[in-house]
Structures are given as structure tokens and as C-alpha cells.
Amino acid sequence: MRGTRIAIIGGGIGGLSAALALQHFGFRVRVFEQARELREVGAGVVISPNAMHALNFLGVGARIAREAGPAGMYFSRHFQSGDVLKTRPNDFVERFGAAYHQLHRVDLQAALASAVLQNDPGCVLLDHCFESLVQDSERIVATFSNGATVTSEVLIGCDGSTSKVRACVFGDEVVNYTGQVAFRALVPMADAPARLRENPFAMFVGARRYFLHYPLRHRTIMNVIGVGREPNWQQEGWRIPAAVEEFASIYGDLYPPALQLIHAIPPGTLFKWGLRDREPLSQYTKGRVTMLGDAAHPMTPFLGQGACIAIEDAMVLGRAFAAADSFPEAFALYEGTRKERANGVQLASRRQADEIQGATTRGPNPGTDPVDRGLYAYNPVTVPLTAADAGRAVS
Ligand SMILES: Cc1cc2nc3c(=O)[nH]c(=O)nc-3n(C[C@H](O)[C@H](O)[C@H](O)COP(=O)(O)OP(=O)(O)OC[C@H]3O[C@@H](n4cnc5c(N)ncnc54)[C@H](O)[C@@H]3O)c2cc1C
């Protein structure tokens, strides 16, 4: 098994985590990324204890903690009045054995990439946009738009929510616009209203919209996100420029200091996109190909778990390869262990949207806390591996 040629398509959070987990267990992998350089969008990402277990195990947890700085108390607040509806203390290490961090995505990607490249400097091949594949009983051949063809024994599709690998292997599917538009921006902390700086991690919930801000890089940057219902079709993608006036007008009745934060967004740094939803895959694996992260289970951001679940997938994939005698066995262990969990979070994220944005007669609803949904209690380093078909636990 250790000599298996493993191709990973996509060098995002899922693909790099998968590479790191497989390297940890002694496998040599190649990551094919379409971009000319490894880069991430300027936005925050929450890494909760379930994913931190894996990052600690893989040796990047300390760097992540250093980059993020200490987390604090989380507040759910009324959209208009700002009244505190609920608080959550920062007691994650005591409760779950791992910390909760708010990170700049660039810092997370850099931590993963440098660990992967330190293990194997030739691991990541940039400017490789996957186009198609053919597989038979011996091998799989992937073709890239730069004309390259790559032969491997297995291929892991980590190419995100608009996955071409998924389309090649499982066919095109209906993609639904969720009727939700997200805005994102980063604001220098010095420009954020003092009232928000005191308690910098808060989510404002109200009918049809929520607004979230939390600090990054030792409280030097405020990450800003708004997600609201917008029936008209909106473009997909992370990098669609938007005007601050548009954001401010849709959120015009927001708690005034939070609205001030919207107005503090530096010109030219606000982006928006329409959220798409895809149905969960009924199987992740076909022959020599399996899917991981958003490519397998693209999810809406309402539980802040897309990256965390991709990291969980990666950890379990590495363990499955280490435990198996053949790649079909490894894929069966991976899919058997992950499908219910990951698809379950994907569907829970949809329900969360209805809870936190649906309240009209009952007043604002902070939604079910991810802690109460059992999300953070999962540990991908120790969860028993269960084969998809046989349903047997092997460790
Ligand atoms: C508003 C918002 C907030 C979020 N907040 C959080 C949060 O707080 N916590 C959290 O856990 N998650 C969060 N997420 C979700 C999270 O960002 C994603 O789930 C995560 O990035 C998925 O990782 P991935 O590697 O599967 O996909 P991606 O990060 O999309 O990476 C895919 C990679 O594949 C590459 N690629 C694509 N096509 C090809 C191709 N044809 N050939 C080669 N390479 C290709 C891309 O360039 C990219 O590098 C949020 C998402 C949104 C929209």
C-alpha cells in the first residue's frame, strides 16, 4: 500500500489536509492545483475542536494557535437592538480536549502548505487544472488543461463545491441557488466601533438575515460576514466585488454599531456571492476515485463547518489508508466512517439557516448551538473506522 500512487485534485484546505494526513502515515502523494500560486481569499474561518484534534495530531495545531491568538466569549445578539440572546464561554479545551480558533484563511493554508512541502518539496504541482479522467482495472489517467496527463492508482477529488472530478465520476447534477447572498470583508480592528471591539465575537440574528463579526490575527482584524435571503439569482464564487452601500442598505436596520462596522469596510474590499446547494452524494467512491471536502458535500456556511469537515475527512482518509491492505479497503473504511457524519452536517447546515433566519413571530432565534448538535464532540483521530459495505469497526 505504501507504494500506491495517489493523485489529489485541488490544493485547498481539504486537499492540503489530505496530503498531510497521508504523508503522516508514510504515503507519497501529488497535489494538482489549478491556480498558479497557492492562495486563499481574504476571509476568516472558524476551526472548531473537532478539526483541531486532526491539526494537532498532524503537527500544525501549535502554529495555528500562534497565528490566531486567544479566542474569547461568543455572543448571540438581537439583530436590531443588539441585546444579548445567548453567550458561549471559551471552555472548549476543558470540554472537548482541543481549542476553538478563528483564523485568517491565508494563515491556515500557509500552515498546511508549509508542513506538506517540508515533508516533500515536490508534492504540489501548480497550474494543473483538472479536465477529465479515465480509469480501468489497472490505473487511472487524469488529463489537465495544460496538456499534462498523470497516471496514478487512486485519485482523490478535493476540487471544491464546483468539482469537475465529481461531475466526471458522478455526472452533472442540479445545482440550486439557495436564495441566500453572502457578503464578506475584513476591517482593520482600529476602524471597528469601540462597542464591538470590547466583545469582538458576535452573531446578530434576525428574520431573513444574520450578521457575524469575529477577530483575526490577535485582534488586529475584524472579519465581517452577512448572509441574507435574496430571491433573485446571484452569481456563485468567492471574488465578486460588491459596493458597501448595497450591503449597508440591505442591513440598514442592523444594531447601529454593527452597521457602522459595515461602513468601515475599506473601499474595494467587499465581496459577495450567491450560495449554491448540492444534494449529498449517496456514495463518495467509484472505482479508483473518491471525493473529499466540499467536492463531496458542499455545505452552506450556517454552522461554519465546511473547512472543519474537510479536515475531518482528510484525517480519516489518512487513517483508512494506514489501516487497509488495499485501496478498495481504504476507500470503504473512509466512506463508511465519513458519509453519515459529513452528509449529516451538510443537511444540518440547511436546517440551521431556517432556524436563525426564519424567526418572525417568535422573535430572533440564535439557532441550535453547534455544541448541542454534537458537532464538536467528534474526534477524527480516534473515531472507530467502519467499512462502508461490511459495516465493521477495525480500530
Ligand atoms: C461565508 C462562508 C464562511 C465560511 N466559514 C467557515 C468557517 O467558519 N468554518 C469552516 O469550517 N468552514 C467555513 N466555510 C466553508 C469552507 O470555506 C469550505 O467548506 C472549505 O474551503 C472547503 O475546502 P475544500 O478544500 O473542500 O474546497 P476549496 O477550499 O474550495 O478548495 C478547492 C481547491 O481546488 C482547486 N480546484 C478547483 N477546481 C480545480 C480543477 N479543475 N483542477 C485543479 N484544482 C482545482 C481550487 O483552486 C481550490 O484550491 C465558509 C464558507 C463560506 C462561504
The ligand as a Gaussian input file, in Angstrom:
#p B3LYP/6-31G(d) Opt

LIG

0 1
 C      -19.214000      32.746000       4.100000
 C      -18.507000      31.458000       4.377000
 C      -17.973000      31.282000       5.625000
 C      -17.354000      30.081000       5.944000
 N      -16.895000      29.948000       7.191000
 C      -16.395000      28.767000       7.566000
 C      -15.978000      28.555000       8.899000
 O      -16.011000      29.474000       9.738000
 N      -15.530000      27.317000       9.248000
 C      -15.484000      26.303000       8.352000
 O      -15.120000      25.181000       8.737000
 N      -15.843000      26.482000       7.048000
 C      -16.295000      27.672000       6.637000
 N      -16.695000      27.842000       5.353000
 C      -16.597000      26.732000       4.376000
 C      -15.177000      26.424000       3.909000
 O      -14.541000      27.577000       3.436000
 C      -15.164000      25.373000       2.795000
 O      -16.016000      24.322000       3.160000
 C      -13.741000      24.818000       2.594000
 O      -12.936000      25.815000       1.998000
 C      -13.751000      23.557000       1.733000
 O      -12.433000      23.149000       1.428000
 P      -12.140000      22.317000       0.105000
 O      -10.680000      22.096000       0.089000
 O      -13.048000      21.157000       0.034000
 O      -12.560000      23.268000      -1.092000
 P      -11.903000      24.646000      -1.538000
 O      -11.412000      25.404000      -0.360000
 O      -12.908000      25.279000      -2.440000
 O      -10.625000      24.229000      -2.370000
 C      -10.729000      23.648000      -3.647000
 C       -9.381000      23.799000      -4.351000
 O       -9.450000      23.086000      -5.583000
 C       -8.939000      23.909000      -6.621000
 N       -9.595000      23.489000      -7.872000
 C      -10.878000      23.704000      -8.236000
 N      -11.112000      23.163000      -9.443000
 C       -9.939000      22.600000      -9.844000
 C       -9.551000      21.883000     -11.006000
 N      -10.409000      21.648000     -12.012000
 N       -8.279000      21.423000     -11.096000
 C       -7.376000      21.658000     -10.084000
 N       -7.698000      22.352000      -8.960000
 C       -8.971000      22.799000      -8.841000
 C       -9.268000      25.333000      -6.189000
 O       -8.453000      26.280000      -6.833000
 C       -9.026000      25.245000      -4.684000
 O       -7.689000      25.491000      -4.350000
 C      -17.264000      29.039000       4.979000
 C      -17.754000      29.232000       3.702000
 C      -18.396000      30.416000       3.400000
 C      -18.962000      30.571000       2.027000

